Every structure is written in C-alpha cells, then in structure tokens.
Amino acid sequence: MVAVLKSTVHHLEATPDDGNRYELIDGELLASKAPGLIHQRTRGRVFYRLTDYLAHHPVGEALFNPGVVFDDYNGVIPDLVFVSSEREHILTPRGLIDAPDLIVEIVSPGEKNSERHRQVKRRLYSVRGVREYWVADPELRTIEIHRRQEYSLVLVATLHEGDILTRPLFPGFSCPVAEIFA
C-alpha cells in the first residue's frame, strides 16, 4: 500500500513564486498559468458590472482574485467573489475564511480547465456552502448559473449571448450576456 501525502495550505503558502497560480483541492496541489487576455477581459467586464451595481446598491463587496481558505486542505483563488454585508466577518487581511455568497470563475481554454471549473470546483463550492456559482465560458460565450438548492449547487440556467443576466441575489441587477463577451 502506498501512502499518499496530502498538501496543506501551509505547503501552498511556502511554495516559491514561479509564475504559476496554485490552488489546493482535497489536498491536491493544482497549478495553472496566468490567465490570458480574453480571460482577463471577461473577468474585468463581470467585475465592472457587479461593482457598478454595488455602488448604487451597497449590499456587500465584490473582490478580484481573493484567496479563499476553507480548511487546511482546500484553498482556492476564484476569479471573482461577492460577500454580502451580513457575512463580511469572513473577510480577513489575507483573504476569505469561509464560503462567499457568490463565486464567479472564467473558463480558460482547454478540457482540463473546463473540467476543473464545471466539476471539481463546483463540487468543492457546493460542499462548502457557496450560495451561487457562475461559470463564464468565453469560448462558448455562455454563463452557467448554479444556485444552492438545499445542500448542493444545481445548474439552474445556461445563458447565451442573446440573454440578460439577472439574479435574485442582486435585485435590480441586469446585464446583457453579450456585453460580458464583447
């Protein structure tokens, strides 16, 4: 029998900066390259729309690439998160110490990245209590909306370029999906 050593958040923090982005899921260290231009533009457009909404409806805070540490074996860096004012206690100078209300991930090209966001991270976010999870795919030009139903995140909509993104989490928020991928 071979013993498999799991990495911890402490190992992750001690990893030298080599230009890669590291996340830890169930003790497995996952590396990815810096996001490309399309990824960054998509993330920026979602962030702009959320922060513009929040400037007029101050119900919480949107953050860009925060560290989210769920426990010693699970630490991720989502593209965007939203933390409601009621849950601001999870914000620390080093990042978040619990599940935010919303996580937004932008899919980078490649089957491995797609699987990581649509399966691996969705499972983690589901178990950890994230209320809503958006997966924006610039290649497909879609936004998948996963919403908490009882104990798990369930896909409730896949929005396309002709659709309008509105969410109960943000009353009055409205954004044409085409603008996210412009």
C-alpha positions as CSV (number, residue, x, y, z in Angstrom):
1,M,0.0,0.0,0.0
2,V,1.4,3.4,-1.0
3,A,0.8,6.3,1.3
4,V,-0.3,9.5,-0.5
5,L,0.7,12.7,1.2
6,K,-1.7,15.5,1.0
7,S,-0.6,19.1,0.7
8,T,-1.9,21.7,3.1
9,V,-2.5,25.4,2.9
10,H,0.8,25.8,4.8
11,H,2.6,24.0,2.0
12,L,0.9,26.2,-0.5
13,E,1.9,29.4,1.3
14,A,5.6,28.1,1.3
15,T,5.6,27.4,-2.5
16,P,8.1,29.7,-4.2
17,D,6.6,32.2,-6.7
18,D,7.3,30.6,-10.1
19,G,4.7,32.5,-12.2
20,N,2.1,29.8,-11.8
21,R,-1.1,30.1,-9.9
22,Y,-1.6,27.3,-7.3
23,E,-4.8,26.1,-5.7
24,L,-5.4,23.3,-3.3
25,I,-8.4,21.0,-3.5
26,D,-8.8,18.0,-1.2
27,G,-5.0,18.1,-0.5
28,E,-4.1,18.0,-4.2
29,L,-2.0,20.9,-5.5
30,L,-3.3,22.2,-8.8
31,A,-1.3,24.6,-10.9
32,S,-2.4,26.9,-13.7
33,K,-0.8,29.5,-15.9
34,A,-1.6,33.2,-15.6
35,P,-4.9,33.9,-17.3
36,G,-4.8,35.0,-20.9
37,L,-6.1,38.3,-22.4
38,I,-9.7,37.0,-23.2
39,H,-10.0,35.5,-19.7
40,Q,-8.9,38.8,-18.1
41,R,-11.2,40.9,-20.2
42,T,-14.2,38.7,-19.4
43,R,-13.4,38.8,-15.7
44,G,-13.0,42.6,-15.9
45,R,-16.3,43.0,-17.5
46,V,-18.1,40.9,-14.9
47,F,-16.3,42.7,-12.1
48,Y,-17.2,46.1,-13.6
49,R,-20.9,45.3,-13.9
50,L,-21.0,43.9,-10.3
51,T,-19.1,46.9,-8.8
52,D,-21.3,49.3,-10.7
53,Y,-24.4,47.7,-9.3
54,L,-22.9,47.6,-5.8
55,A,-22.0,51.3,-6.0
56,H,-25.8,52.0,-6.2
57,H,-26.9,49.1,-4.0
58,P,-24.4,48.7,-1.2
59,V,-25.3,45.2,-0.1
60,G,-21.8,43.8,0.0
61,E,-18.4,43.7,-1.7
62,A,-17.1,42.2,-4.9
63,L,-13.4,41.1,-4.9
64,F,-11.0,40.2,-7.6
65,N,-8.8,37.0,-7.2
66,P,-9.1,36.7,-3.4
67,G,-7.7,33.7,-1.6
68,V,-10.4,31.6,-0.1
69,V,-9.3,29.1,2.6
70,F,-11.9,26.6,3.5
71,D,-9.7,24.4,5.7
72,D,-6.1,23.0,5.8
73,Y,-6.6,21.0,2.6
74,N,-8.7,23.4,0.5
75,G,-7.6,26.9,-0.6
76,V,-8.6,28.4,-4.0
77,I,-8.3,31.7,-5.8
78,P,-11.5,32.3,-7.7
79,D,-11.7,34.9,-10.4
80,L,-14.3,36.9,-8.6
81,V,-16.4,36.7,-5.4
82,F,-19.2,38.6,-3.8
83,V,-19.5,38.7,0.0
84,S,-22.8,40.2,1.4
85,S,-22.6,42.8,4.2
86,E,-24.1,40.2,6.6
87,R,-21.2,37.9,6.0
88,E,-18.3,40.5,6.0
89,H,-16.9,38.7,9.1
90,I,-15.4,36.1,6.7
91,L,-13.1,38.8,5.2
92,T,-9.6,39.0,6.7
93,P,-6.5,40.8,5.5
94,R,-5.2,37.6,4.0
95,G,-8.4,36.6,2.2
96,L,-11.7,34.8,3.0
97,I,-12.0,32.2,5.7
98,D,-15.4,30.8,4.6
99,A,-17.6,30.5,1.5
100,P,-18.6,33.7,-0.1
101,D,-22.2,34.2,-1.3
102,L,-21.1,34.1,-5.0
103,I,-18.1,32.8,-6.8
104,V,-17.5,33.6,-10.5
105,E,-15.0,31.5,-12.5
106,I,-13.9,32.3,-16.0
107,V,-13.0,29.2,-18.0
108,S,-9.6,29.3,-19.7
109,P,-9.2,27.3,-22.9
110,G,-8.6,23.5,-22.6
111,E,-10.6,20.5,-21.5
112,K,-8.7,20.2,-18.2
113,N,-9.7,23.8,-17.2
114,S,-13.3,23.2,-18.2
115,E,-13.5,20.0,-16.1
116,R,-11.8,21.8,-13.1
117,H,-14.4,24.6,-13.1
118,R,-17.5,22.6,-14.0
119,Q,-16.9,19.5,-11.9
120,V,-14.0,19.7,-9.3
121,K,-14.6,23.3,-8.2
122,R,-18.4,23.1,-8.4
123,R,-18.3,20.1,-6.0
124,L,-16.0,21.9,-3.6
125,Y,-18.1,25.1,-3.6
126,S,-21.3,23.0,-3.2
127,V,-19.9,21.2,-0.2
128,R,-18.6,24.4,1.4
129,G,-21.9,26.3,1.2
130,V,-21.5,28.8,-1.7
131,R,-24.9,30.2,-2.5
132,E,-24.4,30.8,-6.2
133,Y,-21.7,29.9,-8.7
134,W,-21.3,31.4,-12.2
135,V,-19.1,29.7,-14.8
136,A,-18.4,32.1,-17.7
137,D,-17.0,30.5,-20.8
138,P,-15.6,32.9,-23.3
139,E,-15.1,30.2,-25.9
140,L,-18.8,29.1,-25.8
141,R,-20.0,32.6,-24.9
142,T,-22.2,31.2,-22.1
143,I,-22.7,31.8,-18.4
144,E,-23.8,28.8,-16.4
145,I,-25.7,29.7,-13.2
146,H,-25.5,27.2,-10.3
147,R,-27.7,28.0,-7.3
148,R,-27.8,26.4,-3.9
149,Q,-30.9,24.1,-3.5
150,E,-30.9,22.5,-0.1
151,Y,-27.4,21.0,0.2
152,S,-25.9,21.4,-3.2
153,L,-25.3,23.7,-6.1
154,V,-27.6,22.9,-9.0
155,L,-27.4,24.2,-12.6
156,V,-30.5,26.4,-13.0
157,A,-29.7,28.2,-16.2
158,T,-27.2,28.4,-19.1
159,L,-27.3,31.9,-20.5
160,H,-26.3,32.8,-24.1
161,E,-25.4,36.0,-25.9
162,G,-29.0,37.0,-26.5
163,D,-29.9,36.5,-22.8
164,I,-30.0,39.0,-19.9
165,L,-28.2,38.1,-16.7
166,T,-30.4,38.9,-13.7
167,R,-30.1,37.3,-10.3
168,P,-32.3,37.2,-7.1
169,L,-29.0,37.7,-5.2
170,F,-28.8,41.2,-6.8
171,P,-32.3,42.7,-7.0
172,G,-32.4,45.2,-9.9
173,F,-29.2,43.9,-11.5
174,S,-29.4,43.4,-15.3
175,C,-26.6,42.8,-17.7
176,P,-26.8,41.6,-21.4
177,V,-24.6,38.5,-21.6
178,A,-23.3,39.8,-25.0
179,E,-21.6,42.7,-23.0
180,I,-19.6,40.2,-20.9
181,F,-18.1,38.7,-24.1
182,A,-17.9,41.9,-26.2
